[in-house]
Amino acid sequence: MVPDRYTLEKMALAHRQQLQREAEHEQILGARPSHSSHRMRYMAARLGTCLIALGTRLRQLEQPRTSVAVD
């Protein structure tokens, strides 16, 4: 038995709404950064911090040491 026109329209509307909800959910998931990309950014930031600290120490070692002359 084929549903009447009103029932078919209600079913089609419900189906479109479900598809819309699924699309919105997928869009939200796609906009969020994944756990692995967050971890990679964190590790890159930590590496950058360590490299800056190392460069600062090396620069301090390159500076000539001034000795205090005692009279």
Backbone as JSON Lines, residues from 0, in Angstrom:
{"i":0,"aa":"M","n":[0.83,-1.17,0.0],"ca":[0.0,0.0,0.0],"c":[0.88,1.25,0.0]}
{"i":1,"aa":"V","n":[0.53,2.21,-0.82],"ca":[1.27,3.46,-0.96],"c":[0.65,4.49,0.0]}
{"i":2,"aa":"P","n":[1.52,5.16,0.81],"ca":[0.98,6.18,1.72],"c":[0.38,7.35,0.93]}
{"i":3,"aa":"D","n":[-0.54,8.05,1.56],"ca":[-1.14,9.19,0.89],"c":[-0.14,10.33,0.78]}
{"i":4,"aa":"R","n":[-0.53,11.35,0.02],"ca":[0.37,12.49,-0.27],"c":[0.83,13.19,1.0]}
{"i":5,"aa":"Y","n":[-0.05,13.42,1.94],"ca":[0.27,14.11,3.19],"c":[1.33,13.33,3.98]}
{"i":6,"aa":"T","n":[1.17,12.01,4.05],"ca":[2.13,11.17,4.77],"c":[3.48,11.17,4.06]}
{"i":7,"aa":"L","n":[3.46,11.13,2.74],"ca":[4.72,11.18,1.98],"c":[5.45,12.49,2.21]}
{"i":8,"aa":"E","n":[4.74,13.61,2.24],"ca":[5.36,14.91,2.49],"c":[5.94,14.98,3.89]}
{"i":9,"aa":"K","n":[5.22,14.42,4.87],"ca":[5.74,14.41,6.24],"c":[7.0,13.56,6.33]}
{"i":10,"aa":"M","n":[6.99,12.41,5.65],"ca":[8.17,11.54,5.66],"c":[9.35,12.22,4.98]}
{"i":11,"aa":"A","n":[9.1,12.89,3.87],"ca":[10.16,13.59,3.15],"c":[10.73,14.72,4.0]}
{"i":12,"aa":"L","n":[9.86,15.46,4.68],"ca":[10.31,16.55,5.54],"c":[11.16,16.01,6.7]}
{"i":13,"aa":"A","n":[10.71,14.93,7.31],"ca":[11.47,14.32,8.4],"c":[12.83,13.84,7.91]}
{"i":14,"aa":"H","n":[12.86,13.27,6.71],"ca":[14.13,12.79,6.15],"c":[15.09,13.95,5.87]}
{"i":15,"aa":"R","n":[14.57,15.04,5.3],"ca":[15.41,16.22,5.04],"c":[15.95,16.79,6.34]}
{"i":16,"aa":"Q","n":[15.13,16.83,7.38],"ca":[15.58,17.36,8.66],"c":[16.69,16.48,9.25]}
{"i":17,"aa":"Q","n":[16.53,15.17,9.12],"ca":[17.57,14.25,9.6],"c":[18.87,14.46,8.83]}
{"i":18,"aa":"L","n":[18.77,14.6,7.52],"ca":[19.97,14.85,6.71],"c":[20.63,16.17,7.09]}
{"i":19,"aa":"Q","n":[19.82,17.19,7.38],"ca":[20.34,18.49,7.78],"c":[21.08,18.37,9.1]}
{"i":20,"aa":"R","n":[20.51,17.64,10.07],"ca":[21.18,17.45,11.36],"c":[22.5,16.72,11.19]}
{"i":21,"aa":"E","n":[22.51,15.7,10.35],"ca":[23.75,14.96,10.11],"c":[24.8,15.84,9.45]}
{"i":22,"aa":"A","n":[24.39,16.67,8.51],"ca":[25.33,17.57,7.84],"c":[25.9,18.59,8.82]}
{"i":23,"aa":"E","n":[25.07,19.12,9.69],"ca":[25.55,20.08,10.69],"c":[26.52,19.41,11.65]}
{"i":24,"aa":"H","n":[26.21,18.17,12.03],"ca":[27.1,17.44,12.93],"c":[28.46,17.2,12.27]}
{"i":25,"aa":"E","n":[28.45,16.8,11.02],"ca":[29.7,16.59,10.28],"c":[30.48,17.89,10.14]}
{"i":26,"aa":"Q","n":[29.78,18.98,9.94],"ca":[30.45,20.28,9.81],"c":[31.12,20.66,11.13]}
{"i":27,"aa":"I","n":[30.44,20.43,12.24],"ca":[31.01,20.73,13.55],"c":[32.24,19.87,13.8]}
{"i":28,"aa":"L","n":[32.14,18.58,13.48],"ca":[33.29,17.7,13.67],"c":[34.46,18.1,12.79]}
{"i":29,"aa":"G","n":[34.18,18.55,11.58],"ca":[35.24,18.96,10.67],"c":[35.91,20.25,11.1]}
{"i":30,"aa":"A","n":[35.18,21.11,11.8],"ca":[35.74,22.39,12.22],"c":[36.66,22.24,13.44]}
{"i":31,"aa":"R","n":[36.42,21.22,14.23],"ca":[37.25,21.02,15.43],"c":[38.6,20.43,15.03]}
{"i":32,"aa":"P","n":[39.66,20.91,15.65],"ca":[40.96,20.3,15.36],"c":[41.0,18.9,15.94]}
{"i":33,"aa":"S","n":[41.61,18.02,15.24],"ca":[41.7,16.65,15.74],"c":[42.72,16.59,16.86]}
{"i":34,"aa":"H","n":[42.65,15.53,17.63],"ca":[43.54,15.35,18.77],"c":[45.0,15.3,18.32]}
{"i":35,"aa":"S","n":[45.25,14.62,17.22],"ca":[46.64,14.48,16.75],"c":[47.2,15.82,16.27]}
{"i":36,"aa":"S","n":[46.38,16.66,15.62],"ca":[46.9,17.95,15.17],"c":[47.16,18.85,16.37]}
{"i":37,"aa":"H","n":[46.35,18.74,17.42],"ca":[46.59,19.52,18.64],"c":[47.9,19.08,19.27]}
{"i":38,"aa":"R","n":[48.13,17.78,19.32],"ca":[49.37,17.25,19.91],"c":[50.58,17.71,19.11]}
{"i":39,"aa":"M","n":[50.47,17.72,17.78],"ca":[51.6,18.15,16.95],"c":[51.91,19.63,17.17]}
{"i":40,"aa":"R","n":[50.87,20.47,17.28],"ca":[51.1,21.9,17.53],"c":[51.75,22.09,18.89]}
{"i":41,"aa":"Y","n":[51.32,21.33,19.89],"ca":[51.89,21.43,21.23],"c":[53.37,21.04,21.2]}
{"i":42,"aa":"M","n":[53.68,19.94,20.53],"ca":[55.07,19.48,20.47],"c":[55.93,20.48,19.7]}
{"i":43,"aa":"A","n":[55.4,21.06,18.64],"ca":[56.16,22.06,17.88],"c":[56.43,23.29,18.72]}
{"i":44,"aa":"A","n":[55.45,23.69,19.52],"ca":[55.65,24.84,20.4],"c":[56.71,24.55,21.45]}
{"i":45,"aa":"R","n":[56.66,23.36,22.03],"ca":[57.67,22.97,23.04],"c":[59.06,22.92,22.41]}
{"i":46,"aa":"L","n":[59.16,22.38,21.21],"ca":[60.45,22.32,20.52],"c":[60.97,23.73,20.25]}
{"i":47,"aa":"G","n":[60.11,24.62,19.82],"ca":[60.51,26.0,19.58],"c":[61.02,26.67,20.84]}
{"i":48,"aa":"T","n":[60.34,26.43,21.96],"ca":[60.77,27.01,23.23],"c":[62.15,26.49,23.62]}
{"i":49,"aa":"C","n":[62.36,25.19,23.44],"ca":[63.67,24.6,23.78],"c":[64.77,25.16,22.88]}
{"i":50,"aa":"L","n":[64.47,25.34,21.59],"ca":[65.48,25.87,20.68],"c":[65.83,27.33,21.0]}
{"i":51,"aa":"I","n":[64.85,28.09,21.4],"ca":[65.12,29.48,21.8],"c":[65.99,29.51,23.04]}
{"i":52,"aa":"A","n":[65.69,28.66,24.01],"ca":[66.5,28.6,25.24],"c":[67.93,28.18,24.91]}
{"i":53,"aa":"L","n":[68.09,27.21,24.03],"ca":[69.42,26.76,23.64],"c":[70.18,27.87,22.94]}
{"i":54,"aa":"G","n":[69.52,28.58,22.04],"ca":[70.18,29.69,21.34],"c":[70.6,30.79,22.3]}
{"i":55,"aa":"T","n":[69.79,31.06,23.3],"ca":[70.13,32.08,24.29],"c":[71.37,31.66,25.08]}
{"i":56,"aa":"R","n":[71.43,30.39,25.48],"ca":[72.61,29.91,26.23],"c":[73.86,29.95,25.37]}
{"i":57,"aa":"L","n":[73.73,29.56,24.11],"ca":[74.9,29.6,23.22],"c":[75.38,31.02,23.01]}
{"i":58,"aa":"R","n":[74.46,31.95,22.89],"ca":[74.84,33.35,22.72],"c":[75.58,33.86,23.96]}
{"i":59,"aa":"Q","n":[75.14,33.43,25.14],"ca":[75.81,33.85,26.36],"c":[77.22,33.28,26.44]}
{"i":60,"aa":"L","n":[77.42,32.07,25.94],"ca":[78.75,31.47,25.95],"c":[79.69,32.16,24.97]}
{"i":61,"aa":"E","n":[79.15,32.7,23.88],"ca":[79.97,33.38,22.89],"c":[80.45,34.74,23.36]}
{"i":62,"aa":"Q","n":[79.74,35.36,24.26],"ca":[80.13,36.69,24.73],"c":[81.43,36.57,25.52]}
{"i":63,"aa":"P","n":[82.34,37.51,25.27],"ca":[83.62,37.46,26.0],"c":[83.38,37.71,27.49]}
{"i":64,"aa":"R","n":[84.07,36.94,28.28],"ca":[83.93,37.11,29.71],"c":[84.82,38.26,30.15]}
{"i":65,"aa":"T","n":[84.26,39.14,30.91],"ca":[85.06,40.26,31.42],"c":[85.47,39.94,32.83]}
{"i":66,"aa":"S","n":[86.71,40.03,33.07],"ca":[87.2,39.73,34.43],"c":[87.38,41.07,35.16]}
{"i":67,"aa":"V","n":[87.13,41.02,36.41],"ca":[87.27,42.21,37.24],"c":[88.73,42.28,37.68]}
{"i":68,"aa":"A","n":[89.36,43.37,37.34],"ca":[90.77,43.56,37.73],"c":[90.82,43.98,39.18]}
{"i":69,"aa":"V","n":[91.63,43.28,39.91],"ca":[91.79,43.6,41.33],"c":[93.06,44.39,41.48]}
{"i":70,"aa":"D","n":[92.99,45.55,42.09],"ca":[94.18,46.39,42.28],"c":[94.95,46.0,43.49]}
